[in-house]
Amino acid sequence: MKPKLKTIFAIILVLFLVVSVSYMVKKELFDDPSKEKDSTDTSIISETPDKSQPDLNTLAKDAVVVYYFHGYYRCRTCLTIEAWTREAVVSGFPDELRDGRLKFLSYNMQDPVNEAYVNDFQLAYYVVVLERIKDGERKEWKKLEKIWDLIKDEDAFIKYVQDETRICLERIEE
């Protein structure tokens, strides 16, 4: 290949790269995610209620709610966190789920209907939150922030969520 053709080819490749990166940055910064189709894989999503509170009728009087708070844009990591959290809850606590002492919910924290959760749980990013309910009222909650450190280790992630959920479940007797 002649030097002039190599130069032209290199310029075309660089222009393609610049245009591609510019498009991705523009889309991420300026597009309204509420107008995009939800990229959620519904096979791993629990119910996503439209109301701003969990359905207390399906919970025992003393219970624990495991929430996963996500946004409109669902990257692979966000979907993995939700799937692993669901797996931790379903595989670790089938009896508690069945009798209403435990519930798993997934909420979009960017949806205005869930603004109360964002404020109550002081949410600034996507996270798993455990909420202990006693006599039908919130008694305490805890953000499981360590999930981000464990995102490359599924077994450790699931163990962490199960250990924290177990501690919270044990406290509903208090």
N, C-alpha and C positions, 0 to 999 in steps of 0.2 A: 504494500500500500504506500502510496506516495505521501510525503510529509504533509502536503496541503490537505489531502483527504483525511488523514489522521486528525489534523487540527479541526477540520469541519465536523467530523464525527464526535470529537471530544466536546466541542461547543454545543452540539445538539444534545448530548447526554447531560451536560451541566444545566442547560436550559430546561430540559425535562425534569431534572431533579428539583430545580428551583420552583418551577410551576407546581409540581406535586406537593412539595413541602408547604408552599404558600396556600394552596387549596386546603390542606389539612389544618393548618393553623387558623385560617379564616373560618372554616367550618366549626372548629372547636371553640373559638372565641366569640363568634358573632351569630351563629345560627341559633334559633330558638329550639331547644330540645323538646319542648312540648308539642311542636309541629311534626317531629319525627315519629315514625312508627316505632313503638316499643320493641327493642331488640331482645326482649326477654324470652328465654327458652321456657315455655310454660310447663314443661315436664318436670322442672325442678323447683317450681314456685309454689309456695303455699297460697292459701287464700290471701287476696290483697283487698281488705275491706274498704268500702267507701266511707265508712264512718270514722270518727276521730277517736273512738275508744274500742277496746276489745269487747266482744260480746260476752258480758259477764254471766249470761244465762248458761253458757256452755262451760263455764269455769266452776270449780268447787269454790266454796266460801273462802278457803285459804288455798292459794295457788301461786304458781310462778308462770310468768309469760316470758318467752324468749323471743325478742324482736330482732329482725335484721333490717336495718335502715339503709336504703340505697337511693340512688338518684334516677333521673330520666335516662341518662346514658349508662348502659350496663356493659362494662368491659368484661373480658374473660376472668380477670381476678375477682371482680364483684360477683359474677355468677358462681365462681368457685367457692367464695366465702359463703354464699347463701346455700349452695349445695352441701358443703361440708358441715355447716351449722345444722341444716335439716337432718343430715345423716347422723350427726352426734345426738340429736334429740330423739329421732325415731328409733335408732338402734340401742340407745342407752336407757330409754325411759318409756317403753311401750305401755306399761301398766298405768303410769302417771298420766300419759296422754289419753288413755282410754277412760280413766275415771275423772278427768277434768282438773286434776291437780297441776297439769302442765299444758301449755299451749305454745305453738310456734306461729309467729306472724311475720310477714314481710311487708314493709311499708316504704313508699317513696317519700323520702324526707323533703324533696323539693316540691311536692304537691301541696298547695296551700291548705287543703283539708287536714293535713297532718302537722300543721304549724305548732299546735299545742305540744306535740311530742318533741319537736325540735327545741322548743323553749323549756319544757319540763326536764328533759334529759340533757340539756345543754349540748346539743349535737352541732358539730362543726364539720364532720366528715362521716363517711359511711362506716357503720360499726354495728356490732351485736350488743344488745342491752338486755340484761336480766331484770325483771321487775317482780318483787314479792308483794302479793296481795293478801291482806289479812282482813277478814270480815268484810270483804268486798271493796276495800280501800287500799290504795298504794301505801305501803309501809317503807319500802326502800327500793333502790335500783342501783345497778352497777354496769358500767360500760366495760366490755371485754376488749380492751384496746390491744392486748397482746396478740390478737388474731393476726395483725399485720406482720408481726415478727415471725409467725409460724406458717405463713402462706406457702412456703416451699416444703413443708413437712405435714402431710395430711394426717398421719397418725398422731403427731404431737398436737396439732390443731384440734382434732376431735377429742382427744383426751383432755385438753384444756377446757373446752366448752362443756364437756360432761362433768369434769371436776367442779367447775364453778356452778353449774346448774345443780349438781348434787348438794353442794353446800347451801345454796339458796333454798332448795326443797327441804332440807333438814331444818332450816330456820322457820319454815311456816308453822312448825309445832310450837314455837316460842310465843 
